Amino acid sequence: MNSKGPVLTRGLNARHIRFMALGSAIGTGLFYGSSSAIQKAGPAVLLAYIIAGAAVFMVMRALGELAVRHPVSGSFGQYASRYLGPLAGFITGWTYVFEMAIVAIADVTAFSIYMGFWFQDVPRWIWVLAIIFFLAAINLLSVKVFGELEFWFSLVKVSAIIAMIAGGAAIIVFGFHMEGGEAVPGLGNLVDHGGFMPNGWVGLLAAFAVVMFAFGGIETIGVTAGEAANPGKSIPAAVNTVPLRILLFYVLTIGVLMALIPWQEITGETSPFVQIFDSLGIPLAAHILNAVVITAALSAVNSDIFGAGRVLFGLSQQGHAPAVFGKISRSGVPWMTVVLMTGVLLVGVVLNATIPEDVFLLIASIATFATVWVWLMILASHVAMKRQIARKQLAPSDFPVPLWPLASILTGAFMLGVIVLLGIYPDTRVALYVGGIWLVLLAVAFKLWVRGKGLDRAVLVDESSAAAAAQSTTSATRP
């Protein structure tokens, strides 16, 4: 073990952080889950992605301000503990781990289904086991190796999306249509089949459960702060560019998809990407896109293991998780957290045999609850921090949120609205029940098992430039 104690290696640069956030947030939600959102809202789902993307950007700006001031690996779990209290930190950290575990199980299941497209005679559990142990091994290496792998995974995925947007736009503009293709592409597909909002406002609101799930994982930006080589520069760069890029990728990609074929023909039986290019009669489309979605699944699971592991590490430092999760390997990695996530995924292999194929919406809904709850805690922690800065006249932030406090209030109200929507619609209501039970269980666990330093608020060092300068001046003037 590391003789210097539980200190993570700072081996991630801005390039790694940008693509890690992209890798976690652009995955199953886009390549498969987008079909569920399209079925609910029709072309109006584009509005849902725009609105959700704007809200997510404000959450990331709040997280960015917190992370630059306090670059710690536990991220929002420790921020909630510091500014809202130890119970809030405990619930926030474990809810994020819960979210990542659910999403990772969904992603490895999707990976096995994708591999079955090429190897129909090979049992799915073999592929699941192989990918779990491969990614676990990667996560046990140094964080720089992990960051490089995630960079290339995400680069392949992002490049494929850009190529798909460009190719789809060319098909729409030039009227390209392969012989044997069933669909007739054109912008008219966005309004000619029941109008732009065929299912009305009810359909648009119903789509938010899946849409918010699609953006889940972008908060990994904050988790990387503890291992960023220069968090004061890399975190703002990632926060300012990644959310906008994800929004553009989602809106442009789905807009092109729905222009290529009528929205009601996107059935959700397979990835809409494969279905659409097959319907256009493009040769080898299914094989090419299958390779892309496999890469997307690998990238997403990789980021899920990283994010959950680092937050567990932070929880152990606070006394909110067993101390074993704070053990650091010689390469500077919290190895026991990787072992735990591997075990969770192995349980998912067993559960996968009994889960019906239409379970995706259920998983997405539960993950949406966990995701939105974490985002609400980020916003609440940020508000508490801003109030403390004003009350105690502390050093100003290096990366303050824009339009404070109006934008933060509106974003918080929107997130609460999404949770309410989960309870309104029958097919997502179970997520509200599961989420409520989960929060109650965490509160009981905190009362029963958390002792000692776990009952104290987290102590975080203020690393803003103004605070550092003031501390340096004070030290220099001491006799």
C-alpha positions as CSV (number, residue, x, y, z in Angstrom):
1,M,0.0,0.0,0.0
2,N,1.0,3.6,-0.4
3,S,3.1,4.6,2.6
4,K,2.1,8.2,2.3
5,G,-1.5,7.3,3.2
6,P,-4.8,7.5,1.3
7,V,-3.9,10.1,-1.3
8,L,-5.0,9.6,-4.9
9,T,-2.6,10.3,-7.7
10,R,-3.2,13.4,-9.8
11,G,-2.8,12.0,-13.2
12,L,-5.8,13.3,-15.2
13,N,-5.4,16.3,-17.5
14,A,-8.1,18.4,-19.2
15,R,-8.3,16.1,-22.2
16,H,-8.9,13.1,-20.0
17,I,-11.6,14.9,-18.0
18,R,-13.5,16.2,-21.0
19,F,-13.7,12.8,-22.6
20,M,-14.5,10.9,-19.4
21,A,-17.6,13.1,-18.9
22,L,-18.5,12.5,-22.5
23,G,-17.9,8.8,-22.1
24,S,-20.2,8.5,-19.1
25,A,-23.0,10.7,-20.5
26,I,-23.1,9.6,-24.1
27,G,-23.9,5.9,-24.0
28,T,-27.0,3.7,-23.6
29,G,-29.2,6.8,-23.1
30,L,-28.5,8.0,-26.6
31,F,-27.8,4.8,-28.5
32,Y,-30.7,2.9,-27.2
33,G,-32.8,4.9,-24.7
34,S,-33.5,7.7,-27.1
35,S,-36.1,5.5,-28.8
36,S,-38.3,5.5,-25.6
37,A,-38.2,9.3,-25.4
38,I,-39.1,9.6,-29.1
39,Q,-42.0,7.3,-28.7
40,K,-43.4,9.4,-25.9
41,A,-42.9,12.9,-27.3
42,G,-42.4,12.5,-31.0
43,P,-40.2,15.3,-32.6
44,A,-41.0,17.5,-29.6
45,V,-38.4,15.4,-27.7
46,L,-35.9,17.9,-29.1
47,L,-37.4,20.5,-26.8
48,A,-37.0,18.1,-23.9
49,Y,-33.3,17.7,-24.6
50,I,-32.7,21.4,-25.0
51,I,-34.5,22.2,-21.7
52,A,-32.8,19.4,-19.8
53,G,-29.4,20.3,-21.3
54,A,-29.8,23.9,-20.1
55,A,-30.7,22.7,-16.6
56,V,-27.8,20.2,-16.5
57,F,-25.4,23.0,-17.6
58,M,-26.4,25.1,-14.6
59,V,-25.9,22.1,-12.3
60,M,-22.4,21.5,-13.7
61,R,-21.5,25.2,-13.3
62,A,-22.5,24.9,-9.6
63,L,-20.5,21.7,-9.3
64,G,-17.6,23.4,-11.1
65,E,-17.5,26.3,-8.6
66,L,-17.6,23.8,-5.7
67,A,-14.9,21.6,-7.3
68,V,-12.5,24.4,-8.1
69,R,-12.8,25.7,-4.5
70,H,-12.5,22.2,-3.0
71,P,-11.0,19.7,-5.4
72,V,-11.6,16.4,-3.6
73,S,-12.3,12.9,-4.9
74,G,-15.5,12.5,-2.9
75,S,-16.9,15.5,-4.7
76,F,-20.6,16.2,-4.1
77,G,-20.8,13.7,-1.3
78,Q,-18.2,15.7,0.7
79,Y,-19.7,19.0,-0.5
80,A,-23.1,18.0,0.9
81,S,-21.5,16.9,4.2
82,R,-19.6,20.2,4.5
83,Y,-22.4,22.6,3.7
84,L,-25.6,20.6,4.4
85,G,-24.6,18.3,7.2
86,P,-23.2,14.7,7.5
87,L,-26.6,13.0,6.9
88,A,-26.9,14.8,3.6
89,G,-23.4,13.9,2.6
90,F,-24.0,10.2,3.5
91,I,-27.2,10.0,1.5
92,T,-25.8,11.9,-1.5
93,G,-22.7,9.8,-1.8
94,W,-24.4,6.5,-1.5
95,T,-27.2,7.5,-3.9
96,Y,-24.6,8.3,-6.5
97,V,-23.0,4.9,-6.0
98,F,-26.5,3.4,-6.3
99,E,-27.0,5.3,-9.5
100,M,-23.7,4.2,-11.0
101,A,-24.3,0.5,-10.1
102,I,-27.8,0.5,-11.7
103,V,-26.5,2.2,-14.9
104,A,-23.4,-0.1,-15.1
105,I,-25.6,-3.2,-14.9
106,A,-27.7,-1.9,-17.7
107,D,-24.7,-1.1,-19.8
108,V,-23.0,-4.5,-19.4
109,T,-26.3,-6.1,-20.3
110,A,-26.5,-4.0,-23.4
111,F,-22.9,-5.0,-24.2
112,S,-23.8,-8.7,-24.1
113,I,-26.8,-8.0,-26.4
114,Y,-24.6,-6.1,-28.9
115,M,-22.1,-9.0,-29.0
116,G,-24.9,-11.4,-29.6
117,F,-25.5,-9.7,-32.9
118,W,-22.2,-11.1,-34.2
119,F,-21.9,-14.3,-32.0
120,Q,-25.4,-15.7,-31.6
121,D,-24.3,-19.1,-30.3
122,V,-22.1,-17.7,-27.5
123,P,-24.0,-17.3,-24.2
124,R,-24.4,-13.7,-23.1
125,W,-23.0,-14.3,-19.6
126,I,-19.6,-15.1,-21.1
127,W,-19.3,-11.7,-22.7
128,V,-20.5,-10.0,-19.5
129,L,-17.9,-11.8,-17.4
130,A,-15.2,-11.0,-19.9
131,I,-15.9,-7.3,-20.0
132,I,-16.3,-7.0,-16.3
133,F,-12.9,-8.5,-15.5
134,F,-11.3,-6.5,-18.4
135,L,-12.6,-3.2,-17.2
136,A,-11.9,-4.0,-13.5
137,A,-8.2,-4.7,-14.5
138,I,-8.0,-1.4,-16.3
139,N,-9.4,0.5,-13.3
140,L,-6.8,-1.1,-11.0
141,L,-4.0,0.4,-13.1
142,S,-2.9,4.0,-12.6
143,V,-5.5,6.6,-13.2
144,K,-3.5,7.9,-16.2
145,V,-3.8,4.6,-18.0
146,F,-7.6,4.6,-17.2
147,G,-7.8,8.2,-18.5
148,E,-6.1,7.3,-21.8
149,L,-8.3,4.3,-22.4
150,E,-11.4,6.3,-21.7
151,F,-10.2,9.1,-24.0
152,W,-9.9,6.6,-26.9
153,F,-13.2,4.9,-26.1
154,S,-15.0,8.3,-26.1
155,L,-13.1,9.5,-29.2
156,V,-14.4,6.6,-31.2
157,K,-17.9,7.2,-30.0
158,V,-17.9,11.0,-30.5
159,S,-16.3,10.6,-34.0
160,A,-19.0,8.1,-35.0
161,I,-21.8,10.5,-33.8
162,I,-20.2,13.4,-35.8
163,A,-20.0,11.1,-38.9
164,M,-23.6,10.0,-38.4
165,I,-24.8,13.6,-38.2
166,A,-22.8,14.6,-41.3
167,G,-23.9,11.5,-43.2
168,G,-27.5,11.9,-42.2
169,A,-27.5,15.6,-43.1
170,A,-26.1,14.7,-46.6
171,I,-28.8,12.2,-47.1
172,I,-31.5,14.8,-46.2
173,V,-30.0,17.6,-48.3
174,F,-29.2,15.5,-51.4
175,G,-32.2,13.1,-51.2
176,F,-29.9,10.1,-51.1
177,H,-31.9,6.9,-51.0
178,M,-30.6,3.3,-51.4
179,E,-32.4,0.8,-53.4
180,G,-34.4,-1.5,-51.1
181,G,-34.7,1.2,-48.5
182,E,-38.1,1.7,-47.0
183,A,-37.8,5.3,-45.5
184,V,-38.0,8.5,-47.4
185,P,-35.7,11.0,-45.6
186,G,-36.5,14.7,-45.3
187,L,-37.2,17.5,-42.8
188,G,-40.9,17.0,-43.4
189,N,-40.7,13.9,-41.2
190,L,-40.4,16.3,-38.2
191,V,-43.9,17.8,-38.8
192,D,-45.8,15.6,-41.3
193,H,-46.8,12.7,-38.9
194,G,-49.1,14.3,-36.3
195,G,-47.2,17.6,-36.1
196,F,-44.1,18.5,-34.2
197,M,-45.8,17.7,-30.9
198,P,-48.0,14.7,-31.8
199,N,-48.7,13.6,-28.2
200,G,-49.1,17.2,-26.8
201,W,-47.6,18.5,-23.6
202,V,-48.4,15.3,-21.9
203,G,-46.0,13.3,-24.2
204,L,-43.3,16.0,-23.9
205,L,-43.4,15.9,-20.1
206,A,-43.4,12.1,-20.0
207,A,-40.2,12.0,-22.1
208,F,-38.2,13.8,-19.4
209,A,-37.7,10.6,-17.4
210,V,-35.6,9.1,-20.2
211,V,-34.1,12.4,-21.3
212,M,-32.7,13.1,-17.8
213,F,-31.4,9.5,-17.7
214,A,-29.5,10.2,-20.9
215,F,-27.6,13.2,-19.3
216,G,-26.8,11.2,-16.2
217,G,-23.1,10.6,-15.6
218,I,-21.9,14.1,-16.6
219,E,-21.4,14.8,-12.9
220,T,-18.3,12.6,-13.2
221,I,-16.5,15.9,-14.0
222,G,-16.7,16.7,-10.3
223,V,-15.4,13.3,-9.2
224,T,-12.3,13.8,-11.3
225,A,-11.3,16.9,-9.3
226,G,-9.3,14.9,-6.7
227,E,-7.1,13.4,-9.5
228,A,-6.9,16.4,-11.9
229,A,-3.4,17.6,-12.4
230,N,-4.6,21.2,-12.4
231,P,-8.2,21.4,-11.2
232,G,-8.3,25.2,-11.3
233,K,-7.9,25.0,-15.1
234,S,-9.1,21.6,-16.2
235,I,-12.4,21.6,-14.3
236,P,-13.7,25.0,-15.7
237,A,-12.5,23.9,-19.2
238,A,-14.5,20.7,-19.0
239,V,-17.6,22.3,-17.4
240,N,-17.8,25.0,-20.0
241,T,-17.4,22.8,-23.1
242,V,-18.7,19.3,-22.3
243,P,-22.4,20.1,-21.4
244,L,-22.7,22.2,-24.6
245,R,-21.2,19.5,-26.7
246,I,-23.4,16.8,-25.2
247,L,-26.5,19.0,-25.8
248,L,-25.5,19.5,-29.5
249,F,-24.7,15.8,-29.9
250,Y,-28.1,14.8,-28.6
251,V,-30.2,17.4,-30.3
252,L,-28.5,17.2,-33.7
253,T,-28.3,13.4,-33.6
254,I,-31.9,12.8,-32.7
255,G,-33.0,15.5,-35.0
256,V,-31.2,13.9,-37.9
257,L,-32.6,10.5,-37.0
258,M,-36.2,11.7,-36.9
259,A,-35.7,13.5,-40.3
260,L,-34.4,10.2,-41.8
261,I,-37.5,8.2,-41.0
262,P,-40.9,9.0,-39.4
263,W,-40.7,9.1,-35.6
264,Q,-43.4,6.5,-35.0
265,E,-41.4,3.9,-36.9
266,I,-38.6,4.1,-34.3
267,T,-39.9,1.1,-32.4
268,G,-37.2,0.6,-29.7
269,E,-36.8,-3.1,-30.6
270,T,-33.1,-2.4,-31.3
271,S,-30.8,0.6,-31.4
272,P,-32.5,3.4,-33.4
273,F,-29.2,4.0,-35.2
274,V,-29.1,0.4,-36.5
275,Q,-32.8,0.4,-37.4
276,I,-32.7,3.7,-39.3
277,F,-29.7,3.0,-41.4
278,D,-31.0,-0.5,-42.1
279,S,-34.3,1.1,-43.3
280,L,-32.4,3.3,-45.7
281,G,-30.7,0.2,-47.2
282,I,-27.2,1.3,-46.4
283,P,-24.8,-1.7,-46.7
284,L,-22.9,-2.9,-43.6
285,A,-24.7,-0.2,-41.5
286,A,-25.7,-2.6,-38.8
287,H,-22.2,-4.0,-38.4
288,I,-20.5,-0.6,-38.3
289,L,-23.0,0.9,-35.8
290,N,-22.9,-2.3,-33.7
291,A,-19.2,-1.7,-33.2
292,V,-19.9,1.9,-32.2
293,V,-22.5,1.0,-29.6
294,I,-20.2,-1.7,-28.2
295,T,-17.5,1.0,-27.7
296,A,-20.2,3.3,-26.2
297,A,-21.1,0.6,-23.7
298,L,-17.5,-0.1,-22.8
299,S,-16.8,3.6,-22.3
300,A,-19.9,4.1,-20.1
301,V,-19.2,1.1,-17.8
302,N,-15.6,2.3,-17.5
303,S,-16.7,5.7,-16.3
304,D,-19.3,4.2,-14.0
305,I,-16.7,2.1,-12.2
306,F,-14.4,5.0,-11.9
307,G,-17.1,7.4,-10.6
308,A,-18.6,5.0,-8.0
309,G,-15.2,4.0,-6.8
310,R,-13.9,7.5,-6.2
311,V,-17.1,8.6,-4.3
312,L,-16.8,5.4,-2.2
313,F,-13.2,6.4,-1.4
314,G,-14.5,9.9,-0.3
315,L,-17.2,8.3,1.8
316,S,-14.7,6.1,3.6
317,Q,-12.6,9.2,4.4
318,Q,-15.6,10.8,6.0
319,G,-16.5,7.8,8.1
320,H,-19.5,7.1,5.9
321,A,-18.3,3.8,4.4
322,P,-16.0,1.0,5.7
323,A,-12.4,2.1,6.1
324,V,-11.3,-0.6,3.6
325,F,-12.7,1.5,0.7
326,G,-10.0,4.0,1.5
327,K,-7.1,1.7,0.9
328,I,-4.8,2.9,-1.9
329,S,-2.7,0.6,-4.1
330,R,0.9,1.4,-5.1
331,S,-0.4,3.0,-8.4
332,G,-2.6,5.4,-6.4
333,V,-5.9,3.7,-7.0
334,P,-8.6,2.8,-4.4
335,W,-8.6,-0.9,-5.3
336,M,-11.3,-2.1,-2.9
337,T,-13.9,0.1,-4.5
338,V,-13.1,-1.5,-7.9
339,V,-13.5,-4.9,-6.3
340,L,-17.0,-3.9,-4.9
341,M,-18.2,-2.6,-8.2
342,T,-17.0,-5.7,-9.9
343,G,-19.0,-7.7,-7.4
344,V,-22.1,-5.6,-8.0
345,L,-21.8,-6.2,-11.8
346,L,-21.4,-10.0,-11.2
347,V,-24.7,-9.9,-9.3
348,G,-26.1,-8.1,-12.3
349,V,-25.0,-11.0,-14.5
350,V,-27.2,-13.3,-12.4
351,L,-30.1,-10.9,-12.3
352,N,-29.9,-10.4,-16.1
353,A,-31.2,-13.9,-16.6
354,T,-34.5,-13.1,-14.9
355,I,-35.1,-9.5,-16.0
356,P,-37.5,-9.0,-18.9
357,E,-36.3,-7.3,-22.0
358,D,-38.6,-4.3,-21.6
359,V,-37.0,-3.4,-18.2
360,F,-35.0,-0.5,-19.7
361,L,-37.6,2.1,-18.9
362,L,-37.7,0.9,-15.3
363,I,-34.0,1.0,-14.9
364,A,-33.9,4.5,-16.6
365,S,-36.6,5.8,-14.3
366,I,-34.8,4.6,-11.1
367,A,-31.5,5.9,-12.4
368,T,-33.2,9.2,-13.2
369,F,-34.5,9.5,-9.6
370,A,-31.0,8.9,-8.2
371,T,-29.4,11.2,-10.8
372,V,-31.8,14.1,-10.2
373,W,-31.5,13.7,-6.4
374,V,-27.7,14.0,-6.6
375,W,-28.1,17.1,-8.8
376,L,-30.5,18.6,-6.3
377,M,-27.9,18.1,-3.5
378,I,-25.2,19.7,-5.7
379,L,-27.5,22.7,-6.2
380,A,-28.3,22.9,-2.4
381,S,-24.7,22.5,-1.4
382,H,-23.7,25.3,-3.8
383,V,-26.4,27.6,-2.5
384,A,-25.2,26.9,1.1
385,M,-21.6,27.6,0.1
386,K,-22.6,30.9,-1.6
387,R,-24.5,32.0,1.5
388,Q,-21.5,31.2,3.7
389,I,-19.2,33.1,1.4
390,A,-21.4,36.2,1.7
391,R,-22.1,35.8,5.4
392,K,-18.4,35.3,6.4
393,Q,-17.0,37.5,3.7
394,L,-14.8,34.7,2.4
395,A,-12.6,34.9,-0.7
396,P,-14.7,35.1,-3.9
397,S,-14.8,32.0,-6.1
398,D,-12.5,31.5,-9.1
399,F,-15.3,30.0,-11.2
400,P,-18.7,31.6,-10.1
401,V,-22.0,30.5,-11.6
402,P,-23.7,32.9,-14.1
403,L,-27.0,34.6,-13.4
404,W,-26.8,33.9,-9.7
405,P,-29.2,33.3,-7.9
406,L,-32.1,33.3,-10.4
407,A,-30.7,30.5,-12.7
408,S,-30.0,28.3,-9.7
409,I,-33.5,28.7,-8.3
410,L,-35.1,27.9,-11.6
411,T,-32.8,24.9,-12.1
412,G,-33.7,23.6,-8.6
413,A,-37.4,24.0,-9.3
414,F,-37.0,22.1,-12.6
415,M,-35.3,19.2,-10.9
416,L,-38.1,19.0,-8.3
417,G,-40.6,19.0,-11.2
418,V,-38.8,16.0,-12.8
419,I,-39.2,14.0,-9.6
420,V,-42.9,14.9,-9.5
421,L,-43.3,13.8,-13.1
422,L,-41.8,10.4,-12.2
423,G,-44.7,9.9,-9.8
424,I,-47.4,11.1,-12.2
425,Y,-46.9,8.6,-15.0
426,P,-47.7,4.9,-14.2
427,D,-44.7,3.4,-16.1
428,T,-42.2,5.5,-14.1
429,R,-44.1,5.7,-10.7
430,V,-42.2,2.7,-9.3
431,A,-39.0,4.7,-9.5
432,L,-40.4,7.2,-7.0
433,Y,-41.3,4.3,-4.7
434,V,-37.9,2.7,-5.0
435,G,-36.2,6.1,-4.6
436,G,-38.2,6.9,-1.5
437,I,-37.5,3.6,0.1
438,W,-33.8,3.9,-0.7
439,L,-33.6,7.4,1.0
440,V,-35.4,6.0,4.1
441,L,-33.1,3.0,4.3
442,L,-30.1,5.3,4.0
443,A,-31.4,7.5,6.8
444,V,-31.9,4.5,9.0
445,A,-28.4,3.2,8.2
446,F,-26.9,6.5,9.1
447,K,-28.6,6.5,12.5
448,L,-27.6,2.9,13.2
449,W,-24.1,2.6,11.9
450,V,-22.4,5.9,11.5
451,R,-20.2,6.9,14.5
452,G,-17.2,9.1,15.4
453,K,-16.0,11.4,12.7
454,G,-18.9,10.3,10.4
455,L,-21.1,12.5,12.6
456,D,-19.0,15.6,11.8
457,R,-19.2,17.9,8.8
458,A,-16.5,17.3,6.2
459,V,-13.5,19.6,6.6
460,L,-12.5,20.9,3.1
461,V,-9.5,23.1,2.3
462,D,-10.3,26.2,0.4
463,E,-8.0,26.1,-2.7
464,S,-9.4,29.2,-4.5
465,S,-6.6,31.6,-5.6
466,A,-7.8,34.4,-3.4
467,A,-7.9,32.2,-0.3
468,A,-4.4,30.8,-1.1
469,A,-3.0,34.3,-1.6
470,A,-4.4,35.4,1.7
471,Q,-3.0,32.4,3.5
472,S,0.4,33.0,1.9
473,T,0.3,36.6,3.0
474,T,-0.6,35.7,6.5
475,S,2.2,33.1,6.7
476,A,4.7,35.6,5.4
477,T,3.8,38.2,8.1
478,R,4.1,35.9,11.0
479,P,7.1,36.4,13.2
